[in-house]
Each structure stands twice: as C-alpha cells, then as structure tokens.
Amino acid sequence: MNKKISSKSIVFIHGLFMNPKSWDSWIKYYETKGYSCFAPAYPFHEGEPSDLRRNINQDLGNLTFGQVINSLVQFIDKLAEEPILIGHSIGGLAVQKLIGLNKGVAGICIDPAPPKGLFSAKWSFLKANLPTINPLKGNSVFLPDIKWFQYAFCNTMTLEQTEIEYTRFVVPESRNIPRSSTKNDGIVDFKKPHNPILIIAGEQDNIIPSSLNKKNFEAYKDKNSRTDFREFAGRTHYICGQQNWEEVASFIKEWIEGLK
C-alpha cells in the first residue's frame, strides 16, 4: 500500500467549531510550495464565522459525522486527482475514515478525535468534551464561550489572546457530530491495508490528549502499511493556529515529499 505518490492536490478538513477559514494560512503556505489546495466546509459551516455565530441555523443541530463524511466523499470524487488529506481534530478522524474508503493517497491527522472504541480517562479530555456531547442538551446547537475555548483549544494562551482567535474563527457546532463519531460513524478498520498515515499530537492538548493520539496510532495493525506518529512539544489543540504553526506545516510537507 506504500506506493510512491505524485498528487499535487491537498484537501484540508477542518474540525469542530471551525470552518474552512481556519485553514487560510496553511493554504497560502502550501500554494507557495506548488500544491493545489481545497478546504470544503461541512454542511451548515460555510460563511464568515461572525455571521454564523449571529445567525445560527438550527438545522445544524441534526448534522452527524456520517453526513459529514458523505459530503467530503462527494467533494473529493469531483477532483481531478486523488488528493493528499490533511485534517485537524474530528477532521483528523475524517481523514482516517476517508483513507479507509480509499479517497486519499496519504492522510495527515492532526490531533485527531478518537475512532470508536478508543477513549481517554484523563480529566482534561472529559472536562473539555462533556459540554459538547451533553446528552441532556438534545439536538440543540452548541456555541461555546471563550473560557471553554481557552481550556479546550488555547490553554497556553491568555484569555485576551484566546478572544482574538475565537472572534476570527469559532463557529456554532452540532453536538451530534462528536456523539455519532463514538458510534458506528466513527468505526475505523485498523487491520485493513491503507495508504500512508501520519498522526500528529500536541503535547499540551487538553481536549484530545497526546496519549490518546498515540493509542490511535498504535491501533493500526497492518505491517505493510506505513503509519507514523509525531508529538510536538508545547503544542495545544490549537496547533494549526498556535505560534510557530509553520514548523508543523513544514514537517508535514517533508513527510509528504518523503513519499514521492
């Protein structure tokens, strides 16, 4: 499964509480390296984050992870070539699912949400995730406050720095995306041969602890398929927007070029 790749197309897949705007800097970075870049929005996630926060579409509350995957498959199937996939958080889990569906020549999963069956008992994981998946909230749309965003994403930043990032990027979210990812929508066949996968963890990630990303990496069992792991010191769940994000992007570029 570890054939040489020639694709110059990258599909960036955003995570929860984000939309394609979160990838703007990465797209500029990779376009200067000669890649054609795409960043599709999940259903109900298209637009300016501030507008999405002001005008919450209540239909968003019913959106599931399976529906997100279907929308991504439809997008990828229209591309001229099979792409490289780069996803963050639940977008990282989406990459794992899409690689399993043979929709990418290689997959980079940054702080990926865990597939079904993988769990962490760390308090930070529970504290950060429970407000989102809270079963008592039904299908209501979840718009987190800045303090939650600081704890879950930006825990090495001040509240003032976090507020700047929140204002620029945070969007309302469906509780049913993460809920359904813990069920059948989130199943990954770890025994199946697959195209190359790189899993990246942030050492100080609260919501998806590095130890959970390591467990995800170690779950892959096919010895003939390439699966790599890298932890970045001092990085949080906001690794893609955190200071020195270019170091992570550069590492990924070198990993991709090592496949060619």
Secondary structure, DSSP 8 states (H G I E B T S, - for coil): --------EEEEE--TT--GGGGHHHHHHHHTTT-EEE----TT--S-HHHHHHS--GGGGG--HHHHHHHHHHHHHTSSS--EEEEETHHHHHHHHHHHTT--SEEEEES----TT-----HHHHHHHHHHH-GGGTT-EE---HHHHHHHT-TTS-HHHHHHHHHHH---EETHHHHHHTTGGG---TTS--S-EEEEEETT-SSS-HHHHHHHHHH---TTS-EEEEEETT--TTTTTSTTHHHHHHHHHHHHHTT-
